Amino acid sequence: MQYLALLVGRDDDPEAAPGSAEFDAEVQRYAEFEERVAAAIAGGAALYPSSTAVNVTRDGDTTLITDGPFAEGAEVVGGFYVFEVTDLDEAIGLARQVPAVETGAIELRPMVQWTPHDTPGADWWMALLWDRADTVIAPGTPEWEAALAEHQRFAERVGAAIRGGGALRPPSSATTLRMREGELSITDGPFGETAEVVDGLYLFAAPDRRTASEIAAQIPLGAKGRTELRQIADLGQ
């Protein structure tokens, strides 16, 4: 089974900025981690800081596109992995080795489905699909099937651009790892203390920010949902 590992940290840390010496040193640490556990990694990417984000929300029939982070939170998603494992214990065993757990947090969520991707390029973008925890649709329900049909229509419209993506189990299935006073803490539930949770993701290619925003604006959203568009850092791998 696949688990999404969201890598969470502060956006103002030096290692969060691609091109900095701190970022390059952090990339090397991740490369060493990936070399150790390569067989279990089914996907992943690093993201540019949330200050460069685009957020898509809807107000009735109106689509709103705004630049910058959606909210000034202390922690933001800085990247992700997808682990191919047999169970949660194995996923935790991998997550506790990820450098992000030392200064931030890692949220593990089982995935309903995952479309693997190739090595990310300079023109790749990630769309994080957020929704309120109390409105997330459970897999296997009629509402889920209706939403799935909407996403299939979206994929048909922009299919040539899509590079990967996945859907998640409800937030009640999440497990969060973080260091507290030098000790690893493992708790049930999502990483944040807000009403919003990540509910899925897309990876796609677009030549520029405007085109990427146009694609992101077509992704189906719930009444309280939003799409956070982030450029993927090209690590030259």
Buried (B, 14 or more C-beta within 10 A) or exposed (E): BBBBBBBBBBBEBEBBBBEEEEBEEBBEBBEEBBEEBEEBBBBBBBBBBBEBBBBBBBEEEEBEBEEEBBEEBEBBBBBBBBBBBEEBEBBBBBBEEBBBBEEBBBBBBBBBEBBEBEEBEEBBBBBBBBBBBEEBBEEEEEEBEEBBEEBEEBBEEBEEBBBBBBBBBBBEBBBBBBBEEEEEEEEEBBBBEEEBBBBBBBBBBBEEBEBBBEBBBBBBBBEBBBBBBBBBBBBEE
